[in-house]
């Protein structure tokens, strides 16, 4: 059982039980490479000191450090996340549709503005109940999906029309009949908002 260093550290070293995947051990690799780079710089400076003197070696060392620091000053590209729609101010708990890994990442990011309770979430794995719910609400609004959402305590369902792509079932959500489902429907800033009464 303890033949792997990761398992040994996970069980006995403080804090390692918080490292869920062995892939995160890349931190140690990065640290090792940084130490090797520092050792290499020391060897270069020692060699330079013998050939060009102390002042020359100091100038070379400062020049290398300046190059390393300047390399990180360039503007970094940053993905543009669309701002949260006004419909996010609807009553929580909320379910955002369409639901899927990439969509849920955006909804989770948007939820940081005020932290309304939302059903959506994204992680390394999908919990089975959430996966079942996502499959169940593909026909929303219908009797089964509305009953399941009521049972969960969801008060508002937001269908983001510009995220539906070419899916005909989501494009028809504005015209789909809701009679007898005890739902209110309105469109706010391109988002179809359903309030479960």
GROMACS elastic network, one bead per residue, 0.5 to 0.9 nm:
[ bonds ]
;  ai    aj funct       b0    kb
    1     4     6  0.74357   500
    1     7     6  0.74835   500
    1     8     6  0.83193   500
    2     5     6  0.70727   500
    2     6     6  0.84429   500
    2     7     6  0.59199   500
    2     8     6  0.53099   500
    3     6     6  0.87978   500
    3     7     6  0.76537   500
    3     8     6  0.75900   500
    4     7     6  0.54841   500
    4     8     6  0.64937   500
    4     9     6  0.88154   500
    5     8     6  0.51221   500
    5     9     6  0.61048   500
    5    10     6  0.84348   500
    6     9     6  0.51952   500
    6    10     6  0.59253   500
    6    11     6  0.86506   500
    6    16     6  0.85508   500
    6    22     6  0.66282   500
    6    25     6  0.81839   500
    7    11     6  0.62442   500
    7    12     6  0.85933   500
    7    22     6  0.89298   500
    8    11     6  0.54241   500
    8    12     6  0.61079   500
    8    13     6  0.76872   500
    9    12     6  0.52612   500
    9    14     6  0.80532   500
    9    15     6  0.89361   500
    9    16     6  0.60840   500
    9    17     6  0.80234   500
   10    13     6  0.61856   500
   10    14     6  0.80649   500
   10    15     6  0.78930   500
   10    18     6  0.80970   500
   10    19     6  0.76252   500
   10    20     6  0.89954   500
   11    14     6  0.84246   500
   11    16     6  0.74471   500
   11    17     6  0.66879   500
   12    15     6  0.89918   500
   12    16     6  0.78735   500
   12    17     6  0.85047   500
   13    16     6  0.57958   500
   13    17     6  0.79574   500
   14    17     6  0.74021   500
   15    18     6  0.56706   500
   15    19     6  0.75527   500
   16    19     6  0.53061   500
   16    20     6  0.83484   500
   17    20     6  0.69843   500
   19    22     6  0.73588   500
   19    24     6  0.68483   500
   19    25     6  0.83723   500
   20    23     6  0.86907   500
   20    24     6  0.78765   500
   21    24     6  0.58637   500
   21    25     6  0.79927   500
   22    25     6  0.55697   500
   22    26     6  0.83273   500
   23    26     6  0.61536   500
   23    27     6  0.89062   500
   24    27     6  0.62380   500
   24    28     6  0.84615   500
   25    28     6  0.55340   500
   25    29     6  0.69738   500
   26    30     6  0.61526   500
   26    31     6  0.85024   500
   27    30     6  0.51149   500
   27    31     6  0.62025   500
   27    32     6  0.86140   500
   28    32     6  0.60666   500
   28    33     6  0.85846   500
   29    32     6  0.50477   500
   29    33     6  0.61905   500
   29    34     6  0.86057   500
   30    33     6  0.51276   500
   30    34     6  0.61709   500
   30    35     6  0.86700   500
   31    34     6  0.50798   500
   31    35     6  0.62662   500
   31    36     6  0.86896   500
   32    35     6  0.51255   500
   32    36     6  0.62366   500
   32    37     6  0.86435   500
   33    36     6  0.50132   500
   33    37     6  0.61112   500
   33    38     6  0.86007   500
   34    37     6  0.50318   500
   34    38     6  0.62182   500
   34    39     6  0.86431   500
   35    38     6  0.50595   500
   35    39     6  0.61833   500
   35    40     6  0.85500   500
   36    39     6  0.50160   500
   36    40     6  0.60491   500
   36    41     6  0.85829   500
   37    41     6  0.61801   500
   37    42     6  0.86812   500
   38    41     6  0.50844   500
   38    42     6  0.63172   500
   38    43     6  0.88014   500
   39    42     6  0.50685   500
   39    43     6  0.63719   500
   39    44     6  0.87349   500
   40    43     6  0.51260   500
   40    44     6  0.62346   500
   40    45     6  0.86642   500
   41    44     6  0.50401   500
   41    45     6  0.61409   500
   41    46     6  0.85596   500
   41    61     6  0.77289   500
   41    64     6  0.87140   500
   42    45     6  0.51708   500
   42    46     6  0.61092   500
   42    47     6  0.86034   500
   42    61     6  0.88794   500
   43    46     6  0.51169   500
   43    47     6  0.61764   500
   43    48     6  0.85308   500
   44    47     6  0.51812   500
   44    48     6  0.60525   500
   44    49     6  0.85456   500
   44    57     6  0.86097   500
   44    61     6  0.85847   500
   45    49     6  0.59338   500
   45    50     6  0.86444   500
   45    54     6  0.89824   500
   45    57     6  0.55337   500
   45    58     6  0.76075   500
   45    60     6  0.75116   500
   45    61     6  0.65492   500
   46    49     6  0.51206   500
   46    50     6  0.65500   500
   46    51     6  0.89871   500
   46    57     6  0.76357   500
   47    50     6  0.53667   500
   47    51     6  0.66073   500
   47    52     6  0.87455   500
   47    57     6  0.83631   500
   48    51     6  0.51324   500
   48    52     6  0.57006   500
   48    53     6  0.69930   500
   48    54     6  0.81103   500
   48    56     6  0.73339   500
   48    57     6  0.52237   500
   48    58     6  0.89283   500
   48    60     6  0.80397   500
   49    52     6  0.55253   500
   49    54     6  0.50673   500
   49    55     6  0.78969   500
   49    56     6  0.69387   500
   49    58     6  0.81071   500
   50    53     6  0.58569   500
   50    54     6  0.79124   500
   50    57     6  0.85150   500
   51    56     6  0.87466   500
   51    57     6  0.86046   500
   52    55     6  0.77023   500
   52    56     6  0.53794   500
   52    57     6  0.65880   500
   53    56     6  0.54378   500
   53    57     6  0.61786   500
   53    58     6  0.86540   500
   54    57     6  0.51580   500
   54    58     6  0.61239   500
   54    59     6  0.86397   500
   55    58     6  0.50911   500
   55    59     6  0.61839   500
   55    60     6  0.86473   500
   56    59     6  0.50571   500
   56    60     6  0.61650   500
   56    61     6  0.85648   500
   57    60     6  0.50628   500
   57    61     6  0.60804   500
   57    62     6  0.85778   500
   58    61     6  0.50563   500
   58    62     6  0.61052   500
   58    63     6  0.84290   500
   59    62     6  0.51745   500
   59    63     6  0.59805   500
   59    64     6  0.86150   500
   60    64     6  0.61980   500
   60    65     6  0.86631   500
   61    64     6  0.52003   500
   61    65     6  0.62640   500
   61    66     6  0.85925   500
   62    65     6  0.50805   500
   62    66     6  0.60303   500
   62    67     6  0.85841   500
   63    66     6  0.50486   500
   63    67     6  0.61871   500
   63    68     6  0.86787   500
   64    67     6  0.51118   500
   64    68     6  0.62649   500
   64    69     6  0.86767   500
   65    68     6  0.51198   500
   65    69     6  0.61944   500
   65    70     6  0.85629   500
   66    69     6  0.50976   500
   66    70     6  0.59352   500
   66    71     6  0.84559   500
   67    70     6  0.51296   500
   67    71     6  0.60890   500
   68    71     6  0.53083   500
   68    72     6  0.71405   500
   69    72     6  0.56944   500
   69    73     6  0.70940   500
   70    73     6  0.52230   500
   70    74     6  0.75911   500
   71    74     6  0.65456   500
   72    75     6  0.82902   500
   72    76     6  0.87559   500
   73    76     6  0.84207   500
   80    83     6  0.89226   500
   81    84     6  0.88651   500
   81   106     6  0.75714   500
   81   109     6  0.86921   500
   82    85     6  0.84856   500
   82   106     6  0.83229   500
   82   110     6  0.87891   500
   83   110     6  0.73348   500
   84    87     6  0.81092   500
   84    88     6  0.67077   500
   84   106     6  0.89082   500
   84   107     6  0.82599   500
   84   109     6  0.86312   500
   84   110     6  0.52995   500
   84   111     6  0.81428   500
   84   113     6  0.79318   500
   85    88     6  0.57965   500
   85    89     6  0.82875   500
   85   110     6  0.84849   500
   85   188     6  0.83370   500
   85   189     6  0.67647   500
   85   190     6  0.83304   500
   85   191     6  0.76680   500
   86    89     6  0.59752   500
   86    90     6  0.82447   500
   86   188     6  0.69963   500
   86   189     6  0.65436   500
   86   191     6  0.86279   500
   87    90     6  0.56390   500
   87   158     6  0.74336   500
   87   187     6  0.85593   500
   87   188     6  0.57795   500
   87   189     6  0.69982   500
   87   190     6  0.87569   500
   87   191     6  0.65750   500
   87   192     6  0.83283   500
   87   193     6  0.70155   500
   88    91     6  0.82316   500
   88    92     6  0.87995   500
   88    94     6  0.84709   500
   88   110     6  0.80579   500
   88   111     6  0.78860   500
   88   113     6  0.88917   500
   88   116     6  0.80610   500
   88   158     6  0.80434   500
   89    92     6  0.83065   500
   89   114     6  0.87236   500
   89   116     6  0.81137   500
   90    93     6  0.88825   500
   90    94     6  0.78597   500
   90   116     6  0.88465   500
   90   155     6  0.88746   500
   90   156     6  0.68235   500
   90   158     6  0.86963   500
   90   193     6  0.80106   500
   90   195     6  0.84994   500
   91    94     6  0.70957   500
   91   116     6  0.80918   500
   91   155     6  0.64511   500
   91   156     6  0.61517   500
   91   195     6  0.81462   500
   92    95     6  0.85469   500
   92   116     6  0.57610   500
   92   117     6  0.54324   500
   92   118     6  0.67807   500
   92   154     6  0.71274   500
   92   155     6  0.59710   500
   92   156     6  0.63251   500
   93   116     6  0.68306   500
   93   118     6  0.52124   500
   93   119     6  0.70067   500
   93   153     6  0.70453   500
   93   155     6  0.55546   500
   93   156     6  0.64953   500
   93   157     6  0.87188   500
   94   116     6  0.76585   500
   94   117     6  0.63505   500
   94   119     6  0.61312   500
   94   120     6  0.81965   500
   94   154     6  0.57613   500
   94   155     6  0.61696   500
   94   157     6  0.56019   500
   94   158     6  0.72011   500
   95    99     6  0.85035   500
   95   117     6  0.89887   500
   95   118     6  0.58006   500
   95   119     6  0.52127   500
   95   120     6  0.62579   500
   95   149     6  0.85732   500
   95   154     6  0.68986   500
   95   155     6  0.83532   500
   95   156     6  0.64492   500
   95   158     6  0.62338   500
   95   159     6  0.85146   500
   96    99     6  0.64361   500
   96   103     6  0.87041   500
   96   104     6  0.79601   500
   96   107     6  0.71321   500
   96   118     6  0.77495   500
   96   119     6  0.76490   500
   96   120     6  0.66387   500
   96   156     6  0.85849   500
   96   157     6  0.58555   500
   96   159     6  0.59420   500
   96   160     6  0.73182   500
   97   100     6  0.83882   500
   97   103     6  0.81930   500
   97   104     6  0.87748   500
   97   120     6  0.88427   500
   97   134     6  0.88892   500
   97   137     6  0.85480   500
   97   138     6  0.87882   500
   97   157     6  0.73463   500
   97   158     6  0.60572   500
   97   160     6  0.62238   500
   97   161     6  0.87174   500
   97   163     6  0.84698   500
   97   164     6  0.81529   500
   97   170     6  0.84650   500
   98   103     6  0.70478   500
   98   104     6  0.85792   500
   98   134     6  0.86273   500
   98   137     6  0.89926   500
   98   138     6  0.80780   500
   98   158     6  0.87833   500
   98   159     6  0.64706   500
   98   160     6  0.69864   500
   98   161     6  0.86084   500
   98   163     6  0.70789   500
   98   164     6  0.62257   500
   98   170     6  0.75036   500
   99   102     6  0.82816   500
   99   103     6  0.58932   500
   99   104     6  0.60310   500
   99   120     6  0.71928   500
   99   134     6  0.64386   500
   99   138     6  0.89047   500
  100   103     6  0.52777   500
  100   104     6  0.56794   500
  100   105     6  0.84727   500
  100   120     6  0.85954   500
  100   121     6  0.89433   500
  100   122     6  0.82907   500
  100   134     6  0.78371   500
  101   104     6  0.51873   500
  101   105     6  0.63387   500
  101   121     6  0.79533   500
  101   122     6  0.58356   500
  101   123     6  0.81166   500
  101   126     6  0.87615   500
  102   105     6  0.52465   500
  102   106     6  0.68345   500
  102   122     6  0.80266   500
  103   106     6  0.53495   500
  103   107     6  0.64266   500
  103   108     6  0.87055   500
  103   120     6  0.89412   500
  103   122     6  0.88537   500
  103   163     6  0.78242   500
  104   108     6  0.59302   500
  104   109     6  0.84399   500
  104   120     6  0.56719   500
  104   121     6  0.54071   500
  104   122     6  0.57244   500
  105   108     6  0.51585   500
  105   109     6  0.62284   500
  105   110     6  0.86762   500
  105   120     6  0.84903   500
  105   121     6  0.67802   500
  105   122     6  0.57790   500
  105   123     6  0.86480   500
  106   109     6  0.50766   500
  106   110     6  0.61716   500
  106   111     6  0.86290   500
  107   110     6  0.50059   500
  107   111     6  0.61376   500
  107   118     6  0.84439   500
  107   120     6  0.70132   500
  107   121     6  0.76338   500
  108   111     6  0.50997   500
  108   112     6  0.70059   500
  108   118     6  0.80291   500
  108   120     6  0.69308   500
  108   121     6  0.59478   500
  108   122     6  0.75177   500
  109   112     6  0.56610   500
  109   113     6  0.80823   500
  110   113     6  0.59463   500
  110   114     6  0.88352   500
  110   115     6  0.83565   500
  111   114     6  0.65637   500
  111   116     6  0.59655   500
  111   117     6  0.78138   500
  111   118     6  0.74982   500
  112   116     6  0.78988   500
  113   116     6  0.78984   500
  115   118     6  0.84003   500
  118   121     6  0.78257   500
  118   154     6  0.84234   500
  119   130     6  0.82177   500
  119   154     6  0.79405   500
  120   130     6  0.81621   500
  121   126     6  0.85605   500
  121   130     6  0.89052   500
  122   125     6  0.76858   500
  122   126     6  0.72174   500
  123   126     6  0.67919   500
  126   129     6  0.83743   500
  126   130     6  0.66389   500
  126   131     6  0.61929   500
  127   130     6  0.54595   500
  127   131     6  0.62792   500
  127   132     6  0.87732   500
  128   131     6  0.50072   500
  128   132     6  0.61221   500
  128   133     6  0.85591   500
  129   132     6  0.51180   500
  129   133     6  0.61562   500
  129   134     6  0.86938   500
  130   134     6  0.61429   500
  130   135     6  0.86661   500
  131   134     6  0.51919   500
  131   135     6  0.64494   500
  131   136     6  0.86780   500
  132   135     6  0.52117   500
  132   136     6  0.61290   500
  132   137     6  0.88168   500
  133   137     6  0.61993   500
  133   138     6  0.88413   500
  133   145     6  0.81818   500
  133   148     6  0.79629   500
  133   149     6  0.85416   500
  134   137     6  0.54557   500
  134   138     6  0.66868   500
  135   138     6  0.56283   500
  135   139     6  0.85682   500
  136   139     6  0.70577   500
  136   140     6  0.80414   500
  136   144     6  0.76291   500
  136   145     6  0.58805   500
  136   148     6  0.82917   500
  137   141     6  0.75775   500
  137   142     6  0.82719   500
  137   144     6  0.82502   500
  137   145     6  0.51653   500
  137   146     6  0.81396   500
  137   148     6  0.87363   500
  137   149     6  0.87280   500
  138   141     6  0.85914   500
  138   145     6  0.82602   500
  138   169     6  0.76778   500
  138   170     6  0.80781   500
  139   142     6  0.62115   500
  139   144     6  0.87638   500
  139   145     6  0.72803   500
  139   169     6  0.69878   500
  139   170     6  0.82814   500
  140   143     6  0.82386   500
  140   144     6  0.84107   500
  140   145     6  0.59033   500
  140   146     6  0.72515   500
  140   169     6  0.85623   500
  140   170     6  0.83166   500
  140   173     6  0.75539   500
  140   176     6  0.89205   500
  141   144     6  0.84699   500
  141   145     6  0.66035   500
  141   146     6  0.64357   500
  141   173     6  0.73241   500
  141   176     6  0.73444   500
  141   177     6  0.80094   500
  141   178     6  0.67918   500
  141   181     6  0.81081   500
  141   183     6  0.88457   500
  141   194     6  0.88471   500
  142   145     6  0.56448   500
  142   146     6  0.60899   500
  142   147     6  0.85416   500
  142   176     6  0.89886   500
  142   177     6  0.86580   500
  142   178     6  0.75624   500
  142   181     6  0.74581   500
  143   146     6  0.53488   500
  143   147     6  0.60842   500
  143   148     6  0.86589   500
  143   180     6  0.87347   500
  143   181     6  0.65202   500
  144   147     6  0.52542   500
  144   148     6  0.62521   500
  144   149     6  0.87154   500
  145   148     6  0.51078   500
  145   149     6  0.61655   500
  145   150     6  0.86040   500
  146   149     6  0.51082   500
  146   150     6  0.61311   500
  146   151     6  0.85811   500
  146   181     6  0.72426   500
  146   183     6  0.87567   500
  146   196     6  0.79350   500
  147   150     6  0.51231   500
  147   151     6  0.61942   500
  147   152     6  0.87586   500
  147   181     6  0.87891   500
  148   151     6  0.50755   500
  148   152     6  0.64060   500
  148   153     6  0.88128   500
  148   154     6  0.89310   500
  149   152     6  0.50634   500
  149   153     6  0.62905   500
  149   154     6  0.53065   500
  149   155     6  0.80013   500
  149   157     6  0.89403   500
  149   196     6  0.86286   500
  150   154     6  0.56926   500
  150   155     6  0.73653   500
  150   196     6  0.74004   500
  151   154     6  0.76990   500
  154   157     6  0.75490   500
  154   195     6  0.89879   500
  154   196     6  0.75206   500
  155   194     6  0.83953   500
  155   195     6  0.59209   500
  155   196     6  0.51717   500
  155   197     6  0.75059   500
  156   193     6  0.69242   500
  156   194     6  0.55966   500
  156   196     6  0.60076   500
  157   192     6  0.81370   500
  157   193     6  0.59030   500
  157   194     6  0.50141   500
  157   195     6  0.65371   500
  157   196     6  0.78937   500
  158   191     6  0.63738   500
  158   192     6  0.57023   500
  158   194     6  0.63037   500
  158   195     6  0.87666   500
  159   162     6  0.89765   500
  159   163     6  0.84718   500
  159   164     6  0.82535   500
  159   170     6  0.78351   500
  159   173     6  0.80046   500
  159   190     6  0.89310   500
  159   191     6  0.56609   500
  159   192     6  0.50163   500
  159   193     6  0.64994   500
  159   194     6  0.81664   500
  160   163     6  0.55444   500
  160   164     6  0.67841   500
  160   190     6  0.69576   500
  160   192     6  0.65377   500
  160   193     6  0.87462   500
  161   164     6  0.54238   500
  161   165     6  0.80689   500
  161   170     6  0.75235   500
  161   171     6  0.69052   500
  161   173     6  0.88981   500
  161   190     6  0.62968   500
  161   191     6  0.58296   500
  161   192     6  0.70863   500
  162   165     6  0.68589   500
  162   190     6  0.73559   500
  162   191     6  0.80935   500
  164   167     6  0.59995   500
  164   168     6  0.84979   500
  164   169     6  0.89801   500
  164   170     6  0.60328   500
  164   171     6  0.68044   500
  165   168     6  0.85863   500
  165   170     6  0.85297   500
  165   171     6  0.82691   500
  166   169     6  0.89180   500
  166   170     6  0.83590   500
  166   171     6  0.75639   500
  167   170     6  0.56809   500
  167   171     6  0.64016   500
  167   172     6  0.89692   500
  168   171     6  0.50255   500
  168   172     6  0.62391   500
  168   173     6  0.88603   500
  169   172     6  0.54854   500
  169   173     6  0.67471   500
  170   173     6  0.52760   500
  170   174     6  0.84204   500
  171   174     6  0.72022   500
  171   175     6  0.87115   500
  172   175     6  0.55277   500
  172   176     6  0.59812   500
  173   176     6  0.51143   500
  173   177     6  0.85302   500
  173   192     6  0.79649   500
  174   177     6  0.85255   500
  174   185     6  0.81780   500
  174   186     6  0.85645   500
  174   187     6  0.83093   500
  174   192     6  0.68989   500
  175   178     6  0.88411   500
  177   180     6  0.89640   500
  177   181     6  0.89893   500
  178   181     6  0.55227   500
  178   182     6  0.75148   500
  178   183     6  0.65508   500
  178   184     6  0.82934   500
  178   185     6  0.84551   500
  179   182     6  0.71738   500
  179   183     6  0.78904   500
  180   183     6  0.80356   500
  181   196     6  0.84198   500
  181   197     6  0.88574   500
  182   195     6  0.86009   500
  182   196     6  0.64376   500
  182   197     6  0.55856   500
  183   194     6  0.62313   500
  183   195     6  0.55865   500
  183   197     6  0.58396   500
  184   193     6  0.79800   500
  184   194     6  0.54848   500
  184   195     6  0.50579   500
  184   196     6  0.67190   500
  184   197     6  0.73502   500
  185   192     6  0.69338   500
  185   193     6  0.56603   500
  185   195     6  0.65524   500
  186   191     6  0.83552   500
  186   192     6  0.58535   500
  186   193     6  0.53766   500
  186   194     6  0.67581   500
  186   195     6  0.87273   500
  187   190     6  0.61542   500
  187   191     6  0.54695   500
  187   193     6  0.58697   500
  187   194     6  0.87619   500
  188   191     6  0.52038   500
  188   192     6  0.63611   500
  188   193     6  0.68417   500
  189   192     6  0.83797   500
